[in-house]
């Protein structure tokens, strides 16, 4: 090159050198993290699930929660996009990391989350959409480049959600579209005639086998593709369809107003105040014997109160569940507020005291409203209550 293409010599050397540097960095990164990961495993007790769970970035706990959801609703799943919300219910996900730490999170596995949200029906449809091109062409080698690209993209979804990056999702859609475009082109009559006119006789015979021009070809296809014979068994198909319809109908019926699909499952749960003073949809405070009432200083901070007012009910309830006193309030604007409640005739509590219960009409999530990244379900801000 130095003798004949001198002007390209130094740019070529620089290009090759850059490729070598990138290759060395990639190899170092590839072989460095497994060694570091193995060293971390050596320092923990593998029989301790908590330690292993933390080392693996809580993936075992998250995957177990996803599998529980799949077994709970195997046919139709939770509903598209509901994994994030349902994982925040600790009694349902049984995952402290998902519910308490993050107040709802993704499954960090695209395949598990797809099946958990859409059920086996959605999982099968997803698999058919990916694998159908391989069953619609005879020479699958032409699909190999696109298949390798798709496989590499899906690898990033085993331990995370790489398809949340729109560029990865667009690239995967393009590769899958190219596979279907090739299938459509192979089945085009004009392309078949052009190929038959230009190919050798033995190649035209192979084309005939691919598009099925004779009964002998259909018989050969059936022998090579046993799934075709399976699909031509009416009794088997009817049995599967009836079983799926029955199971899906049963899931739909049982989901109405049942856990975890009840309104306010995450909101109307008595919880102590957070460190910054927020309540959930229900707040309870114990009242000792001898007290006459309680005053709750509130700060109403919530958007769209003019269109969606916030109402609240404050009650004093004794140990037997009897309501001793109660009041309601409604707010259509932000600002400070006070709810005070006193027993009738200034009576004092006896027989084990009671508790004051504040129940709101709704909660809100700041992250869903674009306020900030806080994913908690919040009620109102409550300053220190006054018991008198």
N, C-alpha and C positions, 0 to 999 in steps of 0.2 A: 504493500500500500504506500510505503514511503517513496518508492521509486515511481509509481504510476499515478497515485491519487494523493499527492502530498497535501492538498488543501483539506482533505477529509481525514487525515491521519490523526491530528490532535483532537478534533471533535469526537472521533470514534474512540480514542483512548479515554477521553473524559467521560463519555457515555458508558463505556464498559466498566470503568473504575467506579462510577456512581452505582451501577447495578451490583457490583461486588460488595460495595459498602452496605447497600440496602439489604443484600442477601445475608451478610454477616450479622447485621443488627437483628434481622428477623430470626436467624438461627439462634442467636444468643437469647432473644426473648422467648423463643419457643422452648428451648431446653432449660432456661433458668427457672421459669415458674413451676415446672413439675418438681424440680429438686427442692425448691422452697416449700412447696406444698407437702412433699414427703417429710421434710424436716419438721413441719408443723404437726403432722400426724404422729411423729415419733415422740413428741413432747406431751401428748395428751393420752388420757385413758380411753381406749376405744370402746370399753364397756360402759362408759358414761355418755348417755345420749345427749345430754345438755352440752358437753364439751365438743362432741362431734358435730352437733347441730350448729353451734356457734362457729366452729372452724369452717364448715361448709356454707357459711353465710345464710344459715337458717333454711337452706333448701330442703332438707329432709322434713322439717316441720311443715313447710308450705306445701310440699308434694303430698304429704299425708292428709292435709286439710283438703286439697283438691280431690284426692281419691275418695274421701268421705262424701264430698258433695256429689261426685259421680255416682256412687253407690246409692245415695239417697234419692236422686232423680236421674235414673239411668237412660230413659228414653228421650225426653225433651230437654233435660238440663235445667239450669237456673234461669235461662233467658239471656239473650245476647247482651253483653256488657254488664251483667249483674254479679259477676264474680267479685269485682271490686267492692260493691256494696255489701254483699252477703258475707264476705270474709271478715267484715267488721263486727259481726255478731259472734261473740265468743262461744255462746252455747251451741252454735251451729258449726263453726269452723274448728273449734277446740284448739285454736292457735293463738297464743298470747302475742306472738310477733305480729300477726296480721291484724288482730283486733285491738289490742291495748297499745302496742308500740306505734303502729302506723294508722290505726283507725280505718283499715281497709287498704288492700294492696293487690297487685296483680299476682298471678301464679308463678311468674318467672319461668314459665315453660309454655310455649305457644300451643303445643299439642294438648297438654293436660287442660289448659284453660278453654280451648276450643271444645273439647268433649264435655267439660264441666258446664259450660254455658249453653251448648246446643245439643247435648246428649249424644247417644249412639247414632241417632238419625243424622244429626249434623256432622258427626265425625265420619260416618260412612259417606255422606255426600261430599265432604271435603276430600276424602281419600279417592273417591271415584273421579272427582274433577282433576286430581293430580295424576292419576294412573291411567285414565281413559286413553290418552294418545298412544300408549304402549300396546294397547289391545286393539287399536284400530288400524295399525300398519303392520306389514309383515317384516320389513327390514327395520328393526329397532335401532340399528347402529346409527342411522341418520339423526336420531333424537338424543344420542349420547352427549354431545356438547352442551345442549340446553339442560339435560338432566343433571349433569355434573354441576352446572351453575346453580340450579335450583337446590341441589343437595347441599352445596356449600353455604347457601343462604339459610337453609333450614337448620344447619348445625348451630348457628348463632341463636336459635330459638329453643334449644334444649335446656339451656341454663339461664336464659334471659328472654327478652322480647326485642330482637333486632328488627322486627317488622314495624315497631313503633317509629323507627327512622324511615321516613317516607321514601328516601332514595332506595333503600333496600326493598321496600314493598313494590315500588314502581319497577325496579329491575326484575324482581320475581314475576310480576305480571307480564312483563315483556317476554321473558323466556317462556312462560307457559303459553302465551299467545302465539309465539313462533311455532311451538310444538303443534298447536291446534291448526295453525295456518298450513303447516306441512301436511297434516292429515287431510285437510280440505283440498289441498292441491293434488295429492295423490288420488283422491277420489273424483277429481274433475274429469269428465269425459274427453274434453279437448286435449288435456295433458296425456291421458291414456292413449289416445289415437296418435299423438305426436311421438310419444315414447315407443309405441309399438312399431311405427314406421321407421324409426332410426336404429332400433336395437337389433341384435342378432337373434336368430330363431330361438336359441335356448334362453335368451334374456326375455323375449316376448312370452315364452312359456311361463317364466317366473312372474311376469306382469299379470298374465291370465290368472295365475294362482292367487295374486294379491287382490285382484278386484272381483274374482269369482264370476267367471263367464259360463261355467258349466256345472252340471250336477256333481260331476266327479270332483270339481274344485270345492264345492260345498262340503262334500264328504271328507275331503282332506282337511279342510278348515276345522270341521268338527273334531277330527281326531287330534289335531294340534291344539285345539282350544277347548278343553273339557268344560270350561265355564259356560260355553254356549249350550251344551247338553243339559247343564244344570238349570239354565234359564228357561229351557223348553219343557220343564216339568211343571205343569200347571198346579198340581196338588201341592208341591213344595212351595211354590210362589204364594199361593192362596194362604197356606198355613203361616208363612212368615209375615205376610201382610196383616192377617187377622191378629196374630200375636203382638205385632208392633202397635196396631191401632188400639187394641185393648189396653196395653201397658201405657201408651201415651194418654188415652182418655182417663185412665185411672189417676195418673199424675196430675192432669189438669183439674179433675174433680177434687182431689185431696188438697190442692194448693189454695183453694178459695178460703180466705180468712183463717188459714192454719199456719202454724209456725213453719218457716220463718217469713211467710208472706203477709203477716198481719200488719196493719197500718200502725206505725209508731213503734215497731219492734226495737229499733235502735234509739228512739227518742224518749219514749215514756218508760224509762227505766230509772228507778231511784239510784242516784249516785251522789257521793259527796262533792262539794265544790272543788273545782280545780285549783291549782296553785295561784292562778291569776283571777280567781273569783267567779268563774262561769259555772252555771248550773246546767243540768240536762233538762229534759222536758218535765221531770218530776224531782222535787227537792223536799227532803224530809228533815225535820229537826225535833229532837226530843224536848219535851217540856216537863220539868220536875214537879213533884208534889208541892202544892202551895202557890204555884204561879197562876196568874190571872189571864195572861194572853201573850202575844208576841207581835213585834214590829219588824218588818223586813224592808230595809232600805235597798231599793233597786236602781239599776241604771239600764235603761232600755236602749240598746244599740243594735239596730237591725235595719237593713235597707227595705224600701218599698212598703213601709208601714201604712202609707196613705191608701195604697191599693189592697194590701193584705194586712189588716189590723191584727195585732197580737192580743189575745185575751188570756186571762189567768183566773184560776180559782184557788182560794186559800181556805183551808178547813182545819179545825182542831178536832182530832179523832182520839177517843180513848182506847184503852187496850182491847176492849171488846168490839171495836170497829164502829161504835156509835158516834155520829157526827154531833159534836157539842156546839159548834158555831161555824159559820161560813160566810164568805163574801166573794164577789167577782169583780174584775176590773178589765178594762180594754184600753189599749193604747194605739193611737194612729200617728204618733210622731215620736221621734227619739228624745231622750232626756231623762232626768232623774224622776223617780216615782217612789211612793211609799205605800205598802200594804200593811195595815195594822188590824189585828183581830183580838177582841176581848170577850171573855165568857159572859153570858147573860147575867145581869144583876151583880156583876163584879164578883162572881163566885170564884173559889179557888179549887184547883185540881186536887183530887184525892184518889186513893186506891191505885197507886202505882203510876200516877201521872198520865201523860198523853203525848201526842206528837202533832206538830203542825205540818201539813202537807200542802205544798205549792205545786199545782199542775198547770202547765202551759198548753196552749192550743197547738203549738208546733215548735219545731227546732229549725235551725238553719246551719248550713255548712259554708263558711267563708270561701273556701276554695272553689266550690261549685258556682258561687256568684261572682267570681273574679276579684274578690276583695284582697285576699292574700293566699298563701299556700297552706293555711290551717285546715286540716281535714276533719276536725272534730265536729260533732253535732252539738251545737250550743243553744242554750236557752236565753237566760238573762244574767247580767252581772249582779251579784248580791254582796253588799257590804256586810260587815258583822251584824248578825241579828240581835235584837234587843228583846230579852225575855223579862217580863215584869209580873 
